[in-house]
Amino acid sequence: IRVAMNLINKLPKIALYALSCITIIIGLLFYFGSEATTSYNNIEYAEPAFTNAIMIWTYILIGLAVVITLGFVIYHFILSAMKDPKNAVKPVLVLCGIVLLFLVTYLIGDGTPLNIPGYDGADNVYSWLKITDMFLFVTYTLLVVAFALIIYSNVAKYIKK
């Protein structure tokens, strides 16, 4: 049992080193690897050959972060619900607020197709433009809230003295 506990305690450090090594290798391949040329509208563009690899790796890391974060949130929610059900309502209210923020920002987003010279892709459509606006508005809102909380905490610290 002691050996298993040691392995479990070392697992986060091993995962950190493994993910860091893979990230460094892909980053070096991206920056120092060969170039590939792509053609768009009969114009040749040079780009790093490992652009897709770094994008896929980024998606994997973001996915891992989301899954692990949600796992810990659910785990702690279950623990707090068993200990004190009244306090377990707070995370649910925060989740409802986040869903409401996403809904409101999606509704105020503009879905008018953009006039982009030379672009004939399939992403300049109503739904993707609304989703893009939603994420931009959520980002702006969270930045404003973060700055407001930083200012509030500093002001509150001086007022309490």
C-alpha positions as a printed NumPy array, in Angstrom:
array([[  0.   ,   0.   ,   0.   ],
       [  2.878,   2.361,   0.807],
       [  4.407,   1.918,  -2.656],
       [  1.046,   2.606,  -4.277],
       [  0.613,   5.77 ,  -2.207],
       [  4.095,   6.944,  -3.204],
       [  3.22 ,   6.395,  -6.863],
       [ -0.076,   8.25 ,  -6.487],
       [  1.734,  11.159,  -4.808],
       [  4.325,  11.27 ,  -7.614],
       [  1.752,  10.986, -10.408],
       [  1.032,  14.751, -10.73 ],
       [  4.749,  15.521, -10.961],
       [  5.241,  12.789, -13.584],
       [  2.271,  14.095, -15.575],
       [  3.635,  17.638, -15.361],
       [  7.037,  16.57 , -16.674],
       [  5.512,  14.462, -19.454],
       [  3.164,  17.226, -20.628],
       [  5.958,  19.797, -20.399],
       [  8.341,  17.623, -22.448],
       [  5.737,  17.04 , -25.152],
       [  4.941,  20.775, -25.22 ],
       [  8.62 ,  21.712, -25.513],
       [  9.204,  19.187, -28.307],
       [  6.175,  20.347, -30.29 ],
       [  7.114,  23.993, -29.686],
       [ 10.665,  23.409, -30.931],
       [  9.352,  21.57 , -33.988],
       [  6.974,  24.438, -34.663],
       [  9.576,  27.204, -34.37 ],
       [ 12.636,  25.441, -35.787],
       [ 11.056,  22.82 , -38.063],
       [ 10.658,  23.062, -41.775],
       [  8.178,  25.235, -43.609],
       [  5.273,  24.113, -45.733],
       [  3.712,  26.148, -48.468],
       [ -0.008,  26.377, -48.874],
       [ -1.872,  27.924, -51.732],
       [ -4.96 ,  30.067, -51.355],
       [ -6.457,  31.932, -54.314],
       [ -3.328,  31.171, -56.355],
       [ -1.102,  32.857, -53.739],
       [  1.613,  30.828, -52.023],
       [  1.867,  31.178, -48.248],
       [  4.698,  29.798, -46.107],
       [  3.787,  28.416, -42.7  ],
       [  5.53 ,  26.167, -40.188],
       [  5.101,  22.506, -41.086],
       [  3.981,  21.625, -37.556],
       [  1.171,  24.177, -37.262],
       [ -1.495,  21.46 , -37.096],
       [  0.461,  19.554, -34.453],
       [  0.705,  22.57 , -32.15 ],
       [ -2.984,  23.398, -32.659],
       [ -4.073,  19.828, -31.892],
       [ -1.802,  19.725, -28.826],
       [ -3.319,  23.004, -27.626],
       [ -6.813,  21.56 , -28.001],
       [ -5.741,  18.463, -26.057],
       [ -4.317,  20.569, -23.212],
       [ -7.423,  22.752, -23.064],
       [ -9.626,  19.648, -23.064],
       [ -7.581,  18.094, -20.251],
       [ -7.788,  21.292, -18.225],
       [-11.556,  21.503, -18.662],
       [-12.151,  17.824, -17.817],
       [ -9.892,  17.905, -14.753],
       [-11.372,  21.182, -13.514],
       [-14.934,  19.964, -13.948],
       [-14.03 ,  16.69 , -12.246],
       [-12.674,  18.482,  -9.188],
       [-15.624,  20.875,  -9.094],
       [-18.108,  17.991,  -9.194],
       [-16.102,  16.059,  -6.583],
       [-15.995,  19.023,  -4.178],
       [-19.649,  19.804,  -4.844],
       [-20.634,  16.248,  -3.867],
       [-18.48 ,  16.435,  -0.726],
       [-19.92 ,  19.792,   0.322],
       [-23.476,  18.643,  -0.448],
       [-23.031,  15.693,   1.891],
       [-21.573,  17.86 ,   4.681],
       [-23.763,  20.956,   4.398],
       [-26.536,  20.967,   1.786],
       [-27.305,  24.672,   2.293],
       [-23.787,  25.736,   1.313],
       [-23.872,  23.402,  -1.679],
       [-26.375,  25.755,  -3.331],
       [-23.706,  28.467,  -3.85 ],
       [-21.804,  26.643,  -6.628],
       [-25.105,  25.908,  -8.359],
       [-25.949,  29.631,  -8.284],
       [-22.519,  30.447,  -9.746],
       [-23.084,  27.884, -12.505],
       [-26.505,  29.373, -13.242],
       [-24.906,  32.83 , -13.422],
       [-22.307,  31.598, -15.9  ],
       [-24.967,  29.939, -18.052],
       [-27.005,  33.153, -17.928],
       [-23.934,  35.182, -18.941],
       [-23.337,  32.899, -21.935],
       [-27.011,  33.049, -22.92 ],
       [-27.238,  36.85 , -22.702],
       [-23.988,  37.369, -24.599],
       [-25.124,  34.921, -27.294],
       [-28.401,  36.802, -27.681],
       [-26.706,  40.2  , -28.023],
       [-24.109,  38.861, -30.472],
       [-24.342,  39.896, -34.116],
       [-24.654,  37.159, -36.719],
       [-24.463,  39.326, -39.828],
       [-22.042,  37.725, -42.315],
       [-18.855,  39.724, -42.759],
       [-17.595,  41.064, -46.064],
       [-14.102,  39.555, -46.135],
       [-12.337,  40.017, -49.479],
       [-10.718,  36.798, -50.676],
       [-12.402,  34.553, -48.101],
       [-14.87 ,  31.964, -49.317],
       [-14.766,  29.65 , -46.297],
       [-17.685,  28.048, -44.521],
       [-17.164,  29.812, -41.174],
       [-18.609,  33.202, -42.115],
       [-22.133,  32.12 , -41.196],
       [-24.723,  33.305, -38.675],
       [-24.162,  30.621, -36.017],
       [-20.355,  30.873, -35.887],
       [-20.468,  34.662, -35.837],
       [-22.938,  34.615, -32.924],
       [-20.733,  32.139, -31.022],
       [-17.632,  34.24 , -31.703],
       [-19.365,  37.358, -30.408],
       [-20.556,  35.412, -27.38 ],
       [-17.015,  34.366, -26.451],
       [-15.692,  37.882, -27.033],
       [-18.401,  39.436, -24.84 ],
       [-17.861,  36.822, -22.119],
       [-14.135,  37.556, -22.191],
       [-14.719,  41.31 , -21.952],
       [-17.221,  40.859, -19.124],
       [-14.936,  38.579, -17.121],
       [-11.995,  40.963, -17.616],
       [-14.055,  43.89 , -16.335],
       [-15.263,  41.828, -13.36 ],
       [-11.708,  40.703, -12.573],
       [-10.368,  44.271, -12.652],
       [-13.304,  45.505, -10.575],
       [-12.673,  42.802,  -7.96 ],
       [ -8.967,  43.64 ,  -7.849],
       [ -9.741,  47.308,  -7.292],
       [-12.47 ,  46.483,  -4.761],
       [-10.188,  44.19 ,  -2.745],
       [ -7.436,  46.815,  -2.604],
       [ -9.838,  49.595,  -1.633],
       [-11.57 ,  47.382,   0.951],
       [ -8.185,  46.544,   2.491],
       [ -7.469,  50.252,   3.12 ],
       [-10.983,  50.98 ,   4.37 ],
       [-10.829,  48.183,   6.964],
       [ -7.622,  49.625,   8.457]])
